[in-house]
């Protein structure tokens, strides 16, 4: 429609120009007053720049009156009013004023429509675009109005649904303005941009009537993408608040100067469940009507939060009235727009009771710990005393008890020498057995003394070449008929030399002593990982049955009859104790006829605990030994 009016106005302007040209021709034949033309026509154009209807009308009337009254000198030299020419001039002035007025109206309406934020376009009865404002062009992604004028708007911007399926024109609710002749409002429409993307829109379509007939329609729409996002956010938050397990109530302070002007405006279901109060029936009541026993300081605190905009926390608040039992509540106060205050609260009564129970249990535990500590202190003193006695016993067993054993051994030797041939073979056998038992007892006392000394003599760690250490040990305990393999990658580590040497010495010596052949093989290897070394001492001897793997590390336990070997059963127990003292582990992998592999771990750096005296560790095994 605007398109038609535009071309109508253009045609009127062309016609006016033709009339004005003809008037000038006539004026040349029958001269008019050129001064009037030079004055009045610009006056009309200047009045048009004021954009005022009254100024155009007033200027046109004044020009016509003056043109009729001012005399004009004709070519004969006579003064005449020139009625014919005056009539032409009046017609020209009126035409110029009409065209100017029409142009101003069109410009004014166009400016208004282009300044609105809503997108507007007009349709003729065929659905073609006859007008579009700047917002319409911008929202649809086009560069100019010419891209839309004359185009079928449904096929251009409303051709598909949101899922991409076709949208027939007969189902288009925007076109109901044509079919039914009444306005239509759609708040869930989808429109398509020039780049092929779509957006949600809210549309209004109203018919245009002329002389009682529908000649088209005007469509207004808005891009509601942000509104939909905001609505979705509001729904999410509403669902969160609705299903939130913590109670939430909202008060509004109607008078900023009066802290007691808070009134309830909202509450979630959890608030009703936690308190048992029907908040939905209490909307609009004052805070002290909802919670009549609220302390004055809490009301003041709520007012401060609403005024300052800074949230606050009340960790524990005890409340009780004639409707609610005494309970402890945790309150979170936070400001909301429009002088509103949100109060989130949770019942922490059970938690407080548990805290009190825990506090009471802690007090009882501290008392029991103090009592136990005192008892342990007394027991520790007793253990220190027992350790001193055990230490003294170890020295007595290793020194004082050896003297009578040596005397008995000497007497047996003297009897055998003095008796000479007088002793029969049975008596000699008994004397040799007695001397073997004496030697075994002497070895047992030496082992006991060595066992008691483990961990007592501390020396600082040093760099130890374990391969050279194994070779030195082999030169002492491995006979020439045996073969010892020391792995070339045995590491150099920082540790105490003597304890490690004692462990390797016992394991290598056992591998030789308990071998079933004189030409056996012993292999020593190691694996270094981080700060731990795993040593392995392997032989190809008779092996050890799996059921005896734990037993061999127990003191005084041997796998052979006690009369058939000079072993005391202390060697592997001593090895295990040394390894344990240094924070390692020892175990055996063996089977009958498969040889034995003793493996133990050893720290590269000596743990701090190895620097303490081993009295406490020795107390229990030695006490069992004595008993």
Residue pairs with C-beta under 8 A, 6 or more apart in sequence:
1 122
1 124
1 130
1 131
1 208
1 215
1 216
2 122
2 130
2 131
3 130
3 131
3 149
3 150
4 130
5 106
6 106
9 99
9 102
9 103
9 106
12 98
12 99
12 102
13 99
13 103
15 95
16 92
16 95
16 96
16 98
16 99
19 91
19 92
19 95
20 92
20 95
20 96
22 88
23 32
23 88
23 89
23 91
23 92
26 32
26 85
26 88
27 34
27 37
27 85
27 88
30 74
30 82
30 84
30 85
31 72
31 73
31 74
31 75
32 72
32 82
32 85
32 86
32 88
32 89
33 67
33 70
33 72
36 63
36 66
36 67
36 70
36 89
37 89
40 59
40 63
40 66
40 67
40 93
41 63
41 92
41 93
41 96
43 59
43 62
43 63
44 56
44 59
44 60
44 63
44 93
44 96
44 97
44 100
45 96
45 100
47 55
47 56
47 58
47 59
48 55
48 56
48 100
48 101
48 103
48 104
51 104
51 108
53 101
56 97
56 100
56 101
56 104
57 97
59 97
60 93
60 94
60 97
63 93
64 89
64 90
64 93
64 94
67 86
67 89
67 90
67 93
68 81
68 86
68 90
69 81
71 79
71 80
71 81
72 79
72 80
72 81
72 82
72 85
73 79
73 80
74 80
74 82
113 120
113 131
113 133
114 133
114 134
114 135
116 133
116 135
117 135
118 135
118 220
118 221
118 222
119 133
119 135
119 136
119 138
119 139
119 140
119 220
119 221
119 222
119 223
120 131
120 132
120 133
120 135
120 136
120 218
120 219
120 220
121 129
121 131
121 132
121 133
121 136
121 148
121 153
121 218
121 219
122 129
122 130
122 131
122 132
122 208
122 216
122 217
122 218
122 219
123 129
123 130
123 153
123 216
123 217
123 218
123 219
124 130
124 215
124 216
125 178
125 214
125 215
125 216
126 152
127 152
127 153
127 154
127 169
127 175
127 178
128 150
128 151
128 152
128 153
129 148
129 149
129 150
129 151
129 152
129 153
129 156
130 149
130 216
131 149
131 218
132 145
132 148
132 149
136 148
136 221
137 143
137 144
137 145
137 147
137 148
139 193
139 199
139 221
139 223
140 148
140 157
140 191
140 193
140 194
141 193
141 194
141 195
142 148
142 194
147 194
148 156
153 219
154 167
154 169
154 172
154 174
154 175
155 169
156 192
157 191
157 192
157 193
158 167
158 172
158 174
158 189
158 190
158 191
158 192
159 166
159 167
159 192
160 166
160 167
160 190
160 192
160 198
161 167
161 190
162 190
162 198
169 175
173 184
173 186
173 189
173 205
174 184
174 186
174 189
174 203
174 205
174 217
174 219
175 205
176 182
176 184
176 205
177 183
177 184
177 205
177 206
177 207
177 217
177 219
178 207
178 214
178 217
181 207
181 214
182 207
183 204
183 205
183 206
183 207
184 203
184 204
184 205
184 206
185 202
185 203
185 204
186 202
186 203
186 204
186 205
187 202
187 224
188 200
189 200
189 201
189 202
189 203
189 221
190 198
190 199
190 200
190 201
191 198
191 199
191 201
191 203
191 221
192 198
193 199
199 223
199 225
200 223
200 224
200 225
200 228
201 221
201 222
201 223
201 224
202 221
202 222
202 224
203 219
203 220
203 221
204 219
204 220
204 221
205 217
205 218
205 219
205 220
206 217
206 218
207 214
207 216
207 217
208 214
208 215
208 216
208 217
208 218
209 215
241 248
241 268
242 268
242 269
244 268
244 270
245 270
245 346
246 270
246 344
246 345
246 346
247 267
247 268
247 270
247 271
247 273
247 274
247 275
247 344
247 345
247 346
248 267
248 268
248 270
248 271
248 342
248 343
248 344
248 345
249 264
249 266
249 267
249 268
249 271
249 279
249 290
249 342
249 343
249 345
250 264
250 265
250 266
250 267
250 336
250 340
250 341
250 342
250 343
251 262
251 263
251 264
251 265
251 287
251 302
251 340
251 341
251 343
252 262
252 263
252 265
252 338
252 339
252 340
252 341
253 259
253 261
253 262
253 303
253 306
253 339
253 340
253 341
254 261
254 262
254 263
254 339
255 261
256 306
256 307
256 339
259 299
259 300
259 302
259 303
260 286
260 287
260 288
260 299
261 286
262 286
262 287
262 299
262 302
262 303
262 341
263 284
263 285
263 286
263 287
264 279
264 282
264 283
264 284
264 285
264 286
264 287
264 290
265 283
265 284
265 340
266 283
267 279
267 280
267 282
267 283
271 277
271 279
271 345
272 278
272 279
272 280
274 345
274 346
274 347
275 324
276 323
276 324
277 290
277 323
277 324
279 290
282 289
282 290
287 294
287 299
287 302
288 294
288 299
291 319
291 321
292 321
293 319
293 320
293 321
294 319
298 314
298 317
298 331
301 312
301 314
301 333
302 333
302 341
302 343
304 310
304 312
305 311
305 312
305 333
305 334
305 335
305 341
306 335
306 339
306 340
306 341
308 335
309 335
310 335
311 332
311 333
311 334
311 335
312 332
312 333
313 330
313 331
313 332
313 333
314 330
314 331
314 332
314 333
315 330
316 328
316 329
316 330
316 348
316 352
317 328
317 329
317 330
317 331
318 326
318 327
318 328
318 329
319 326
319 327
319 329
320 326
320 327
327 347
327 349
328 347
328 348
328 349
328 352
329 345
329 346
329 347
329 348
330 345
330 346
330 348
331 343
331 344
331 345
332 343
332 344
332 345
333 341
333 342
333 343
334 341
334 342
334 344
335 341
335 342
336 342
383 615
383 616
383 619
384 615
386 619
386 623
387 615
387 616
387 618
387 619
390 452
390 618
390 619
390 622
390 623
390 626
391 452
391 615
393 622
393 626
394 448
394 449
394 452
394 453
394 622
395 449
397 445
397 448
397 449
398 445
398 446
398 448
398 449
401 445
402 442
402 445
405 438
405 441
405 442
405 445
406 442
408 434
408 438
409 435
409 438
409 439
412 431
412 434
412 435
412 438
413 435
415 423
415 431
416 423
416 428
416 431
419 427
423 431
433 563
436 563
439 566
440 562
440 566
440 568
443 566
443 568
444 568
444 570
447 568
447 570
447 571
447 574
448 570
448 625
450 570
450 574
451 555
451 570
451 573
451 574
451 577
451 618
452 618
452 622
454 499
454 574
454 577
454 578
454 581
454 614
454 618
455 581
455 610
455 612
455 613
455 614
455 617
455 618
456 613
456 614
457 498
458 496
458 610
458 611
459 496
459 497
459 498
460 496
461 494
461 495
461 496
461 605
461 606
462 494
462 495
462 496
462 497
463 492
463 493
463 494
464 492
464 493
464 494
464 495
464 497
464 500
465 490
465 492
466 490
466 491
466 492
466 493
466 500
466 526
466 533
466 535
467 486
467 487
467 488
467 490
469 497
469 500
469 501
469 504
470 484
470 486
470 490
470 504
470 508
470 524
471 486
473 501
473 504
473 505
473 508
474 484
474 486
474 508
476 505
477 505
477 508
477 509
477 512
478 484
478 508
478 512
478 522
479 512
479 518
481 518
481 519
482 512
482 515
482 518
482 519
482 520
482 521
482 522
483 519
483 520
483 521
483 522
484 508
484 521
484 522
484 523
484 524
485 521
485 522
485 523
485 524
486 524
487 523
487 524
487 525
487 526
489 525
489 526
490 524
490 525
490 526
491 526
491 528
491 533
493 528
493 533
493 602
493 604
494 604
494 605
495 582
495 602
495 603
495 604
495 605
495 606
496 582
496 606
496 610
499 578
499 581
499 582
500 602
502 574
502 575
502 578
503 575
503 578
503 579
503 600
503 602
504 524
504 535
504 537
506 571
506 572
506 574
506 575
507 537
507 575
507 598
508 522
508 524
508 537
509 571
510 571
510 572
511 520
511 522
511 537
511 539
511 541
511 596
512 520
512 522
513 567
514 541
514 542
515 539
515 541
515 542
516 541
516 542
517 541
520 539
520 540
520 541
521 539
521 540
522 537
522 538
522 539
523 536
523 537
523 538
523 539
524 535
524 536
524 537
524 538
525 535
525 536
525 538
526 533
526 534
526 535
526 536
527 533
527 534
527 536
528 604
531 603
531 604
531 605
532 584
532 601
532 602
532 603
532 604
533 601
533 602
533 603
533 604
534 599
534 600
534 601
534 602
535 599
535 600
535 601
535 602
536 597
536 598
536 599
537 597
537 598
537 599
538 595
538 596
538 597
538 598
539 595
539 596
539 597
540 595
541 595
541 596
542 592
542 593
542 595
543 590
543 591
543 592
543 593
543 594
543 595
543 596
544 552
544 559
544 588
544 590
544 591
544 592
544 596
545 591
545 592
546 590
546 591
548 559
549 587
549 588
549 590
551 557
551 559
552 559
552 572
552 588
553 572
553 573
553 575
553 576
553 586
554 569
554 573
555 569
555 570
555 573
555 621
555 625
556 568
556 569
556 570
556 573
557 569
557 573
558 565
558 567
558 568
558 569
560 567
575 586
575 600
576 586
577 617
579 585
579 586
579 600
579 601
579 602
581 610
581 614
581 617
582 602
582 603
582 606
582 607
582 610
583 603
583 607
583 609
583 610
584 600
584 601
584 602
584 603
585 600
585 601
586 598
586 599
586 600
586 601
587 598
587 599
587 600
588 596
588 597
588 598
588 599
589 596
589 597
589 599
590 596
590 597
